[in-house]
C-alpha cells in the first residue's frame, strides 16, 4: 500500500513524482492545511513575511495529520456500522457472489458484488474443518486438491454472522468460482 500523506513543515519532496521540492493543496479549499499553504504562497508572492514560523507549521502539520487520520477511521467505522445494520435484514440463507480483497493465514476478506459490502471468511467458516494454508501473502489454499484462493478470485458465500460491536460481517465459503 502507498504511504499516507503527512502534513509537515519539512520540505521532504515527493517520492513518487521524484520532486525534491513539492507542495500540495486543493482548490476549492477543503482542509485547514490547504488554507495554510494558500496563505504562505500569497505572502511569498507579495514578498511579505509568511504568517507562520517553522515551529507553528510543525505543530499544525502534526495536529492536522493526526486529526485527518482520526476522521478517516471514523468514516470507515461508520461505513462498517451501516453495512452491519444493512446485513441484519438479509436472510442468512442468501447466497452472494464476491471477490477476494485480502488474505491472511487464518482468513480472507471479501467484497460482495451486490450489495457492495465487505466481510471476512475465517478458516472456521469453510467446508474443510478450518484448514487454511497460506502459500504466500497473495495465495491461500483452503484444502488439498481445491483451487487456491488468490486476490481478486471470485467466490460464492453465505452470510454466517454479524458482529455489531466488532463491526465485522462473517461469511461462510460455499465454493470458489
Beta strands, then each sheet from edge to edge (+ up, - down):
strand 1: 95-104
strand 2: 107-112
strand 3: 118-122
strand 4: 133-136
strand 5: 139-141
strand 6: 149-150
strand 7: 154-163
strand 8: 168-176
sheet 1: 3+ 2- 1+ 7- 8+
sheet 2: 4+ 5- 6+
end
